[in-house]
Each structure stands twice: as C-alpha cells, then as structure tokens.
Amino acid sequence: MTDSAPQPVERRLPTDEARDLFALLRGMIRREIAPVAADEEEAGRFPRETFRLLSEAGLLGLPYDSAYGGGDQPYEVYLQAVEELAAARLTVGLGLGVHTLACHAVAGYGTEEQRSLHLPGMLAGGRLGAYCLSEPSSGSDAASLRTRAVRDGDDWLITGTKAWITHGGLADFYTVLARTGGEGPRGITAFLVPGDAAGLQAAAPEKKMGLKGSPTAQLHFDGVRVPDGRRIGAEGQGFAIALSALDSGRLGIAACAVGLAQAALDEACAYAAGREQFGRPVADFQGLRFMLADMATLIEAGRALYLAAARLRDAGEPFSAQAAMAKLFCTDSAMRVTTDAVQVLGGYGYTADFPVERYMREAKVLQIVEGTNQIQRMVVARHLLGPESRRSESRRPDPAEPPSEADTG
C-alpha cells in the first residue's frame, strides 16, 4: 500500500521566494515522499536520501542565515514547510524539526568562527543533526541531568548516557548538554559533538508504537574527547541555550501535529465521500458530517495558533507562552482528530490497509516530545500567575532556576 500525496493547503506566504520554495517542496513531496511513506514506515526504513535531497534543495536550513547556507526564511514560512512534510510523512517533518533544533545552539550562541566552520555543512552540506538533552533519569526534569564534561587541558571529556535521541546513531553531529559545574541549571554547558567521535556509541533503537522509520536511541558517552573550540556559549550557559531552543522546537512539534491531523482529515473525507451505506454516501449522514466539521475546526484553530506564535518570534517579541499553548493544543487536537479519523473509517480504519491507524499511533508521541503536555500546562500557568509560591519552605524559589520544560531528544 502507498499513501497518496496530501491535499495542498492554501497558504498565505509572505514573498514570491517563499511561494517558489513551496512549489519546490510540494514537488518533492509528490514525487519522493508521499508515494513510499506507508511502505517505508512499515519497514522501519530511515529516509536519509530524502534529507540529502532536502539539503541540496536548500530546504534543510530554512530559518537560518543565508551567509552560512540557510534560507533566510521567517519561522512563519519554515513551520508551514514542516507541516507539509509531516502531512506526507511524520518521520520527515519531525526529522526536519529535530535537525533545526540541533543547529540552534551554533547559530544562536556560537562564535563567528564556529558558525563559519560548522553551519554550512549543517544547513546545506547534507549533514544531519540530533539534540541530546534527556537522560534515562531526567526527562521533563532536564536540569537534573548527570552526563558530565570534565576539563582535560584544552579538551573536555564527556561521560554519561543520553536517552530518547531522535536520529541517535545516524546523526552526523550532536548538540549535547552536559554538566560542567554544580547541581542545577547553572552547571550545564552545551557542546557540539561529531557523530563519529571516539567513545560515542548508540544503543539499539527503541521499539516504538509509531514513527518506526525514525530511529530513537540511547547514546553512551565513554570519555568522549571534545576540544574546547566545540563548546557552545559560556560555561554554565547550556541550560539557557536549551530552553531557548525548546521554545522554537515546540512550534515545530505543533506544526507536525497540524500536518498529521490534516492528513487524517483528508483521508476521512475521501473515505466518507466514497463509502455508501443504506443507499447513499456516509458523508450524507449528519452525525459523521458534524464529526468532520469538528476535526476541521481543530486543525484550523491549531494552525492559526502556531502561526500567531511564529509571527511573534519573527518580530522579536516574547513567545514562550504562545509556543507552549500551540504545542499543547495542536498535539492534543491531533490525537483527537486521528482517533476520530479511525472512527470514520470504521473497521477499515483499524487496519493497515488505510493510513489512519498509523496516524493515530504517530499522534501519541507528539503529546510527549519537546516537553509533555502536562509540562506545557505548567509553562502556561507560570506565565499567567508567576512561579508557584513555596510557603511551606523557608527559602523562596530562585528566579534563576526555572522548572525544567524538556522531554525526549
């Protein structure tokens, strides 16, 4: 079985250049991605060639500076590209988001020498990245990570284990958060680690209920030697770098969720229009029509929410609360929409002959990655009410030590 190409969503893109990029992207989706998505996912094959093609086409570094090989596109455009890729195959849309997240530290906090040395390969040179924050014992509580980097002359030696790493074992580079100081967020530093570094080993990929084409694995660091020139930002700045990346990364997950939900709605509408019961298409029955209308409304609301947050980001305004809201709403909506799509198809929806069962399995992980949706509610509430008071404690909370907001790489 193969998937059909997703129905194009009408886009209000800001420039002719962005419209040209989307024409190019949709052509790649129609030819290279959608026709093989179902079979590739069932076989658990990672689409490395697809990422190489995206890089060659200038689509792997859309939101970054063209001086280093990026696309100079606003987040408003980049996220809509992520949505379209996720609608065709979530492994690709999510992979683009993870790669963009992995590039964030160098692009935003690296020195000019580091940006000139590393970004061209990351953005347009076919290199694929991964992001290493979570650990077996620290997911949402990322500030308690235990992987440690110790000075050894002009180098650092990194030892520890990272968990839930998308592209783990396949990435060309890893943005790694490791402890260089004391406990808490102010003891964490960011490093750029080559994928082939001595002492770095990936475990067998996790066996997941969905996203089988996207490898997720633990990474073991056994005294991995990294020159100080690959330290990104100042010592102790790593957690701040991580949180700034996650605000943007959450918007990527929101866009993935909207794309996945849109694909499920398209499939449900096509089935309802073609399936007859009691002598007429099932789409004529009011109960089903109302279900489809609710699904479409959730998708449109989610799209508007992530785009509004993206426009705040593009304008240089605070967007952390809006990013958490978008991630929360869009991923919860995707879970509902994909579940309803299975219901629309009835027994057929529960079979692998149609893609909606895969969409439902894939939607679940989006409620977990980049901070669980329970964490997103904490973030939103903190923006509304301020940090929780700790009246039972003698010490008031340190504003420099925010609660962690991360989960899975």
C-alpha positions as CSV (number, residue, x, y, z in Angstrom):
1,M,0.0,0.0,0.0
2,T,1.1,3.6,-0.7
3,D,-0.1,6.9,0.6
4,S,-1.4,9.5,-1.8
5,A,0.1,12.9,-1.7
6,P,-1.6,15.2,0.8
7,Q,-4.1,17.7,-0.4
8,P,-2.3,21.1,-0.7
9,V,-3.4,23.6,1.9
10,E,-4.0,27.1,0.7
11,R,-1.1,29.1,2.1
12,R,-0.8,32.9,2.5
13,L,3.0,33.1,2.1
14,P,4.7,36.5,2.5
15,T,7.0,36.6,-0.5
16,D,7.5,35.2,-4.0
17,E,10.6,33.5,-2.8
18,A,8.6,31.6,-0.2
19,R,6.0,30.6,-2.8
20,D,8.7,29.3,-5.1
21,L,10.1,27.3,-2.2
22,F,6.7,25.7,-1.5
23,A,6.3,24.8,-5.2
24,L,9.7,23.0,-5.0
25,L,8.8,21.4,-1.7
26,R,5.4,20.1,-2.9
27,G,7.0,18.7,-6.0
28,M,9.4,16.7,-3.8
29,I,6.6,15.5,-1.6
30,R,4.5,14.4,-4.6
31,R,7.4,12.5,-6.2
32,E,9.7,11.4,-3.5
33,I,8.0,11.2,-0.1
34,A,4.3,10.5,-0.2
35,P,4.3,7.6,-2.6
36,V,6.6,5.5,-0.4
37,A,5.7,6.8,3.1
38,A,3.5,3.9,4.2
39,D,5.8,1.1,3.0
40,E,8.9,2.8,4.3
41,E,7.3,3.3,7.8
42,E,6.1,-0.3,7.9
43,A,9.6,-1.5,7.0
44,G,11.2,0.9,9.6
45,R,13.5,2.5,7.0
46,F,15.0,5.9,7.7
47,P,14.8,8.3,4.7
48,R,18.4,9.5,4.7
49,E,18.3,10.1,1.0
50,T,15.2,12.4,1.5
51,F,17.2,14.5,3.9
52,R,20.0,14.7,1.5
53,L,17.6,15.9,-1.2
54,L,16.1,18.5,1.2
55,S,19.6,19.8,1.9
56,E,20.5,20.1,-1.8
57,A,17.3,22.0,-2.4
58,G,18.0,24.5,0.3
59,L,15.1,23.2,2.5
60,L,17.1,21.9,5.5
61,G,18.2,25.3,6.8
62,L,15.2,27.5,6.1
63,P,15.1,29.7,9.2
64,Y,18.9,30.3,9.3
65,D,21.2,33.0,7.8
66,S,21.9,32.6,4.1
67,A,25.5,33.7,4.8
68,Y,26.0,30.2,6.2
69,G,23.9,28.3,3.8
70,G,20.5,28.9,5.3
71,G,17.3,30.0,3.6
72,D,16.7,33.4,5.4
73,Q,13.0,32.4,5.8
74,P,10.9,33.6,8.8
75,Y,9.6,31.0,11.2
76,E,6.2,31.6,9.7
77,V,7.4,30.0,6.5
78,Y,9.6,27.4,7.9
79,L,6.9,25.9,10.2
80,Q,4.4,25.7,7.3
81,A,7.1,23.7,5.4
82,V,7.4,21.4,8.5
83,E,3.6,21.0,8.4
84,E,3.5,19.9,4.8
85,L,6.3,17.4,5.3
86,A,4.6,16.0,8.4
87,A,1.4,15.6,6.4
88,A,3.2,13.5,3.9
89,R,5.4,11.5,6.4
90,L,5.8,12.5,10.0
91,T,9.3,10.9,10.1
92,V,10.4,13.6,7.7
93,G,8.6,16.6,9.2
94,L,9.8,15.7,12.7
95,G,13.3,15.0,11.5
96,L,13.5,18.5,9.9
97,G,12.4,19.9,13.3
98,V,15.0,17.9,15.2
99,H,17.7,19.0,12.8
100,T,16.7,22.6,13.1
101,L,16.8,22.3,16.9
102,A,20.3,20.7,16.7
103,C,21.5,23.7,14.7
104,H,20.1,26.3,17.1
105,A,23.0,26.4,19.6
106,V,25.7,27.1,17.0
107,A,23.6,29.5,15.0
108,G,22.4,31.5,18.0
109,Y,25.2,31.2,20.5
110,G,28.3,30.2,18.6
111,T,31.2,32.4,17.8
112,E,31.7,33.8,14.3
113,E,34.4,31.2,13.8
114,Q,32.2,28.4,14.9
115,R,29.3,29.5,12.7
116,S,31.6,29.8,9.7
117,L,33.2,26.4,10.3
118,H,30.1,24.3,11.1
119,L,26.9,25.9,9.8
120,P,27.5,25.5,6.0
121,G,27.7,21.7,6.4
122,M,24.7,21.6,8.8
123,L,22.4,23.8,6.7
124,A,23.3,23.0,3.1
125,G,26.0,20.3,3.1
126,G,23.9,17.3,3.7
127,R,24.9,16.8,7.4
128,L,22.1,15.7,9.7
129,G,21.9,16.7,13.4
130,A,20.4,15.4,16.7
131,Y,19.7,17.1,20.0
132,C,20.9,15.5,23.3
133,L,19.2,16.8,26.4
134,S,17.1,14.0,28.0
135,E,18.6,11.1,30.0
136,P,17.3,7.9,31.4
137,S,16.6,9.5,34.8
138,S,15.9,13.1,33.6
139,G,13.2,13.7,31.0
140,S,10.9,16.6,32.0
141,D,13.3,17.4,34.8
142,A,16.1,18.1,32.4
143,A,18.0,20.4,34.9
144,S,18.9,17.3,36.9
145,L,20.9,15.7,34.0
146,R,24.0,13.7,35.1
147,T,26.1,13.4,31.9
148,R,29.3,15.2,32.9
149,A,32.0,17.0,31.0
150,V,35.4,17.4,32.7
151,R,38.3,19.6,31.6
152,D,41.4,17.9,30.3
153,G,43.8,20.6,29.2
154,D,42.3,22.3,26.1
155,D,39.7,19.5,25.8
156,W,36.6,18.2,27.6
157,L,35.9,14.5,28.4
158,I,32.2,13.7,28.3
159,T,30.8,10.7,30.1
160,G,27.2,9.6,30.6
161,T,24.1,8.4,28.8
162,K,21.5,10.4,26.8
163,A,18.1,8.9,26.1
164,W,15.3,9.2,23.6
165,I,17.5,10.7,21.0
166,T,15.9,11.1,17.6
167,H,18.4,10.2,14.8
168,G,20.5,8.6,17.6
169,G,23.3,6.5,15.9
170,L,22.7,8.1,12.5
171,A,23.3,11.8,13.0
172,D,26.5,13.5,11.7
173,F,26.6,15.8,14.8
174,Y,25.0,16.1,18.2
175,T,24.3,19.1,20.3
176,V,25.0,17.8,23.8
177,L,24.1,19.3,27.1
178,A,26.5,18.1,29.9
179,R,27.2,19.1,33.5
180,T,30.4,21.1,33.9
181,G,29.6,22.6,37.3
182,G,27.5,22.0,40.3
183,E,23.9,20.9,40.6
184,G,21.0,22.7,38.9
185,P,20.6,24.5,35.7
186,R,23.6,26.9,36.1
187,G,26.0,24.0,36.0
188,I,25.2,22.9,32.4
189,T,27.2,23.6,29.2
190,A,26.5,23.0,25.6
191,F,28.9,21.1,23.2
192,L,28.9,20.2,19.5
193,V,30.0,16.5,19.3
194,P,30.8,14.8,15.9
195,G,28.8,11.7,15.2
196,D,31.9,9.6,14.7
197,A,33.7,10.7,17.9
198,A,35.7,8.0,19.6
199,G,33.9,6.7,22.7
200,L,30.4,7.6,21.4
201,Q,28.2,4.6,20.9
202,A,24.5,4.3,20.1
203,A,22.3,1.5,21.7
204,A,19.8,-0.4,19.6
205,P,16.9,1.8,18.6
206,E,13.8,1.8,20.8
207,K,10.9,-0.4,19.6
208,K,8.1,2.2,19.3
209,M,4.4,2.0,18.6
210,G,4.8,4.6,15.8
211,L,7.4,6.6,13.9
212,K,9.1,3.3,13.1
213,G,11.2,4.9,10.3
214,S,12.6,7.5,12.7
215,P,15.3,5.9,15.0
216,T,15.2,6.8,18.6
217,A,18.1,5.5,20.7
218,Q,20.2,6.0,23.8
219,L,23.7,7.4,23.3
220,H,26.6,6.3,25.5
221,F,29.5,8.7,26.0
222,D,32.6,7.0,27.4
223,G,35.2,9.7,27.9
224,V,34.3,11.3,24.5
225,R,37.1,13.9,23.9
226,V,35.8,17.3,22.6
227,P,38.0,20.3,22.0
228,D,37.1,23.5,23.9
229,G,36.5,25.0,20.5
230,R,33.4,22.9,20.3
231,R,32.0,24.3,23.5
232,I,29.0,26.5,22.5
233,G,28.4,29.6,24.6
234,A,29.9,30.2,28.0
235,E,30.4,27.5,30.7
236,G,27.1,27.2,32.6
237,Q,25.1,28.8,29.8
238,G,23.9,25.5,28.4
239,F,20.5,25.3,30.1
240,A,19.5,28.7,29.0
241,I,20.5,27.7,25.4
242,A,18.5,24.5,25.7
243,L,15.3,26.4,26.9
244,S,15.6,29.0,24.1
245,A,15.8,26.1,21.6
246,L,12.9,24.3,23.1
247,D,10.6,27.3,22.7
248,S,11.2,27.2,19.0
249,G,11.2,23.4,18.9
250,R,7.7,23.3,20.4
251,L,6.4,25.3,17.5
252,G,7.9,22.6,15.2
253,I,6.0,19.9,17.0
254,A,2.8,22.0,16.8
255,A,3.3,22.2,13.0
256,C,3.9,18.5,12.8
257,A,0.7,17.8,14.7
258,V,-1.3,20.0,12.4
259,G,0.1,18.3,9.3
260,L,-0.6,14.9,10.7
261,A,-4.1,15.9,11.6
262,Q,-4.7,17.4,8.2
263,A,-3.6,14.2,6.5
264,A,-6.0,12.2,8.7
265,L,-8.9,14.6,7.9
266,D,-8.2,14.4,4.1
267,E,-8.3,10.6,4.3
268,A,-11.5,10.6,6.4
269,C,-13.2,13.0,4.0
270,A,-12.2,11.0,0.9
271,Y,-13.5,7.8,2.5
272,A,-16.7,9.3,3.7
273,A,-17.5,10.7,0.2
274,G,-16.9,7.3,-1.4
275,R,-18.3,4.9,1.0
276,E,-22.0,4.1,0.7
277,Q,-24.4,2.7,3.4
278,F,-28.1,2.4,3.2
279,G,-28.0,3.5,-0.4
280,R,-26.1,6.8,0.0
281,P,-22.6,8.1,0.8
282,V,-21.9,8.0,4.5
283,A,-20.9,11.7,4.2
284,D,-24.6,12.5,3.9
285,F,-25.2,11.4,7.5
286,Q,-25.3,14.4,9.9
287,G,-23.5,12.7,12.7
288,L,-20.5,12.0,10.6
289,R,-20.6,15.4,8.9
290,F,-20.5,17.1,12.4
291,M,-17.5,14.9,13.3
292,L,-15.6,16.0,10.2
293,A,-16.6,19.6,10.9
294,D,-15.2,19.4,14.4
295,M,-12.0,17.9,13.1
296,A,-11.5,20.6,10.5
297,T,-12.2,23.3,13.2
298,L,-9.5,21.9,15.5
299,I,-7.0,21.9,12.6
300,E,-7.7,25.5,11.6
301,A,-7.5,26.7,15.2
302,G,-4.2,24.9,15.7
303,R,-2.7,26.3,12.5
304,A,-3.7,29.8,13.5
305,L,-2.3,29.4,17.0
306,Y,1.2,28.1,15.8
307,L,1.4,30.8,13.1
308,A,0.5,33.5,15.6
309,A,3.3,32.4,17.9
310,A,5.7,32.2,14.9
311,R,4.9,35.8,14.0
312,L,5.7,36.9,17.5
313,R,9.0,35.1,17.2
314,D,9.8,36.7,13.8
315,A,9.0,40.1,15.3
316,G,11.5,39.5,18.1
317,E,8.7,39.5,20.8
318,P,8.3,37.0,23.7
319,F,6.6,33.9,22.5
320,S,7.3,31.2,25.1
321,A,3.8,31.1,26.5
322,Q,2.3,31.0,23.0
323,A,4.7,28.2,21.9
324,A,3.6,26.1,24.9
325,M,-0.1,26.8,24.1
326,A,0.5,25.9,20.4
327,K,2.3,22.6,21.3
328,L,-0.4,21.7,23.8
329,F,-3.4,22.5,21.7
330,C,-2.1,21.2,18.4
331,T,-0.9,17.9,19.7
332,D,-4.0,17.2,21.8
333,S,-6.0,18.1,18.7
334,A,-4.0,15.7,16.5
335,M,-4.7,12.9,18.9
336,R,-8.4,13.6,18.8
337,V,-8.5,14.1,15.0
338,T,-6.6,10.9,14.2
339,T,-8.7,8.9,16.6
340,D,-11.9,10.3,15.0
341,A,-10.5,9.5,11.6
342,V,-10.2,5.9,12.5
343,Q,-13.8,6.0,13.7
344,V,-15.0,7.5,10.5
345,L,-13.4,4.6,8.6
346,G,-14.9,2.0,11.0
347,G,-13.3,-1.4,10.8
348,Y,-11.2,-0.3,7.8
349,G,-9.7,2.4,9.9
350,Y,-8.3,-0.2,12.3
351,T,-6.4,-2.0,9.5
352,A,-3.1,-1.2,7.9
353,D,-4.8,-1.0,4.5
354,F,-5.5,2.7,5.3
355,P,-3.0,5.1,6.8
356,V,-5.3,6.5,9.6
357,E,-4.3,3.8,12.1
358,R,-0.7,4.8,11.6
359,Y,-1.6,8.5,12.0
360,M,-3.3,7.7,15.3
361,R,-0.2,5.8,16.6
362,E,2.1,8.6,15.5
363,A,0.0,11.3,17.1
364,K,0.5,10.0,20.5
365,V,4.2,10.7,20.6
366,L,3.6,14.4,19.8
367,Q,1.9,14.8,23.2
368,I,5.2,13.7,24.8
369,V,8.2,15.1,22.9
370,E,9.6,18.6,23.5
371,G,8.0,18.6,26.9
372,T,5.0,16.6,27.8
373,N,1.6,18.4,27.6
374,Q,1.5,18.4,31.4
375,I,4.7,20.4,31.3
376,Q,3.2,22.8,28.7
377,R,0.3,23.5,31.1
378,M,2.8,24.3,33.8
379,V,4.6,26.7,31.5
380,V,1.4,28.5,30.5
381,A,0.2,28.7,34.1
382,R,3.6,30.2,35.2
383,H,3.2,32.9,32.6
384,L,-0.3,33.6,33.9
385,L,0.4,33.5,37.6
386,G,4.2,33.6,38.1
387,P,6.3,31.0,39.9
388,E,4.4,28.8,42.4
389,S,4.8,30.1,45.9
390,R,6.6,27.7,48.3
391,R,5.0,28.8,51.5
392,S,5.9,25.6,53.2
393,E,9.6,26.2,52.6
394,S,11.8,28.7,54.4
395,R,13.5,29.8,51.1
396,R,11.6,31.4,48.3
397,P,12.4,30.0,44.8
398,D,15.4,31.3,43.0
399,P,14.2,33.0,39.8
400,A,17.4,32.0,38.1
401,E,16.4,28.4,38.5
402,P,13.2,27.8,36.5
403,P,11.5,24.5,36.4
404,S,12.6,22.2,33.6
405,E,10.5,22.1,30.5
406,A,12.1,19.4,28.3
407,D,11.4,15.9,27.3
408,T,12.9,13.5,24.8
409,G,15.5,14.3,22.2
